[in-house]
Amino acid sequence: MHLAYPAVLSALLFCTGLYGVLARRNAILVLMSVELMLNAVNLNLVAFDVWLSRAAEETLHSGQALTLFTIAIAAAEIGIGLAIVLAVYRNRGTSDIDKLRDTAEGPETEGPDTSAAEKAEATA
């Protein structure tokens, strides 16, 4: 099998994941898109490891070892990411990324048309 087939598939998976990260507004879908991107990288690592092992007599299988580390890191990332998303959903009632703000901010927003008296009232 040629190296081009898994490389093209990996590029398509990575582009799909990148589109999901940039276009989606739901935090869980963004995490799933990041996982898709990491799986594309894993596919590339294994494909290049197999391709390079045919040329070299001594194979270390470093691509497969890096893939195992990437899978472990991805599992930890998903565990922590889902815990954060669930905590934010319980506190805010939404997992929409556009509606989430810094946790230090209050529910009121300050715009350019807010007067100084209203700002002083809000801080008091």
C-alpha positions as CSV (number, residue, x, y, z in Angstrom):
1,M,0.0,0.0,0.0
2,H,1.3,3.5,-0.9
3,L,2.0,6.1,1.8
4,A,-0.3,8.5,0.0
5,Y,-3.6,6.7,1.0
6,P,-3.2,7.1,4.8
7,A,-1.7,10.5,4.4
8,V,-4.6,11.8,2.4
9,L,-7.1,10.2,4.8
10,S,-5.2,11.7,7.7
11,A,-5.3,15.2,6.0
12,L,-9.0,14.9,5.5
13,L,-9.6,13.8,9.1
14,F,-7.5,16.7,10.3
15,C,-9.3,19.2,8.1
16,T,-12.6,17.9,9.3
17,G,-11.5,18.3,12.9
18,L,-10.2,21.8,12.3
19,Y,-13.4,22.8,10.8
20,G,-15.3,21.4,13.8
21,V,-13.1,23.4,16.2
22,L,-13.5,26.6,14.3
23,A,-17.2,26.4,13.4
24,R,-18.9,24.6,16.3
25,R,-20.2,26.5,19.3
26,N,-20.9,23.5,21.6
27,A,-18.0,22.7,23.9
28,I,-18.5,18.9,23.6
29,L,-18.5,19.0,19.8
30,V,-15.3,21.1,20.0
31,L,-13.7,18.4,22.2
32,M,-14.8,15.7,19.8
33,S,-13.2,17.7,16.9
34,V,-9.9,17.9,18.8
35,E,-10.1,14.1,19.3
36,L,-10.6,13.7,15.5
37,M,-7.5,15.9,14.9
38,L,-5.4,13.8,17.3
39,N,-6.6,10.6,15.6
40,A,-5.5,12.0,12.3
41,V,-2.0,12.6,13.8
42,N,-2.0,9.0,15.1
43,L,-2.8,7.7,11.7
44,N,0.1,9.7,10.2
45,L,2.5,8.5,12.9
46,V,1.7,4.8,12.3
47,A,1.7,5.2,8.5
48,F,5.1,6.8,8.5
49,D,6.4,4.3,11.0
50,V,5.4,1.4,8.7
51,W,6.8,3.2,5.7
52,L,10.1,3.9,7.4
53,S,10.4,0.4,8.8
54,R,10.5,-1.1,5.3
55,A,13.5,1.0,4.5
56,A,15.5,0.4,7.7
57,E,16.8,-2.9,8.9
58,E,16.6,-2.0,12.6
59,T,13.1,-0.8,13.4
60,L,12.4,1.0,16.7
61,H,8.6,1.5,16.0
62,S,8.9,5.0,17.4
63,G,5.7,6.1,15.6
64,Q,3.7,3.5,17.3
65,A,5.1,4.4,20.7
66,L,4.3,8.0,20.1
67,T,0.8,7.0,19.1
68,L,0.4,5.2,22.5
69,F,1.5,8.4,24.3
70,T,-0.9,10.5,22.2
71,I,-3.8,8.2,23.0
72,A,-3.0,8.4,26.7
73,I,-2.8,12.2,26.6
74,A,-6.0,12.4,24.6
75,A,-7.8,10.3,27.2
76,A,-6.6,12.5,30.0
77,E,-7.6,15.6,27.9
78,I,-11.1,14.3,27.4
79,G,-11.6,13.4,31.0
80,I,-10.5,16.8,32.3
81,G,-12.3,18.6,29.4
82,L,-15.6,16.9,30.0
83,A,-15.3,17.6,33.8
84,I,-14.8,21.3,33.1
85,V,-17.7,21.4,30.5
86,L,-20.1,19.6,33.0
87,A,-19.1,22.0,35.8
88,V,-19.6,25.0,33.5
89,Y,-23.0,23.6,32.4
90,R,-24.1,23.1,35.9
91,N,-23.1,26.7,36.9
92,R,-24.2,28.5,33.8
93,G,-26.9,26.4,32.3
94,T,-25.3,26.3,28.8
95,S,-22.3,24.8,27.0
96,D,-22.5,27.3,24.2
97,I,-19.0,28.7,23.8
98,D,-20.2,32.1,22.6
99,K,-22.4,32.6,25.7
100,L,-19.7,31.7,28.2
101,R,-17.7,34.5,29.7
102,D,-14.9,34.7,32.2
103,T,-16.0,33.3,35.5
104,A,-14.9,36.6,37.3
105,E,-17.5,38.6,35.3
106,G,-21.0,39.1,36.6
107,P,-24.2,38.5,34.7
108,E,-24.4,42.2,33.7
109,T,-22.3,43.4,30.7
110,E,-20.8,46.8,30.5
111,G,-21.0,48.4,27.1
112,P,-19.9,51.7,25.7
113,D,-23.3,53.3,26.5
114,T,-23.1,52.5,30.2
115,S,-22.8,55.6,32.3
116,A,-20.4,56.1,35.2
117,A,-23.2,56.1,37.7
118,E,-24.5,52.7,36.5
119,K,-20.9,51.3,36.7
120,A,-20.5,52.6,40.3
121,E,-23.9,51.1,41.2
122,A,-22.9,47.8,39.8
123,T,-19.7,47.6,41.7
124,A,-21.2,48.7,45.0
